[in-house]
Amino acid sequence: MPADIPVTQEPADALAAVVALRRLADQLEDAAVEQAMRAGWSWPQVAEALGVTRQAVHKKHAKRLIAAGLTLRRRQ
């Protein structure tokens, strides 16, 4: 384990920290994807920036973005 990562003696504490970090990462991703789409980015651009496929990013975020009032561009 890298020396700069703090280690707790309690596995429950360490696992709770992992859960909290995953939730934070998901929230940051949601906000960043929405910001990119509002700025006119395409699904392939967002996918490349995240290191995933266009299909994966679309499946994960499209419904939420539509519910947030975004008009999503169709592929041409």
Secondary structure in CASP SS format (residue, H / E / C, confidence):
PFRMAT SS
TARGET T0000
AUTHOR 0000-0000-0000
METHOD secondary structure of the structure
MODEL  1
M C 1.00
P C 1.00
A C 1.00
D C 1.00
I C 1.00
P C 1.00
V C 1.00
T C 1.00
Q C 1.00
E C 1.00
P H 1.00
A H 1.00
D H 1.00
A H 1.00
L H 1.00
A H 1.00
A H 1.00
V H 1.00
V H 1.00
A H 1.00
L H 1.00
R H 1.00
R H 1.00
L H 1.00
A H 1.00
D H 1.00
Q H 1.00
L H 1.00
E H 1.00
D H 1.00
A H 1.00
A H 1.00
V H 1.00
E H 1.00
Q H 1.00
A H 1.00
M H 1.00
R H 1.00
A C 1.00
G C 1.00
W C 1.00
S C 1.00
W H 1.00
P H 1.00
Q H 1.00
V H 1.00
A H 1.00
E H 1.00
A H 1.00
L H 1.00
G C 1.00
V C 1.00
T C 1.00
R H 1.00
Q H 1.00
A H 1.00
V H 1.00
H H 1.00
K H 1.00
K H 1.00
H H 1.00
A H 1.00
K H 1.00
R H 1.00
L H 1.00
I H 1.00
A H 1.00
A C 1.00
G C 1.00
L C 1.00
T C 1.00
L C 1.00
R C 1.00
R C 1.00
R C 1.00
Q C 1.00
END
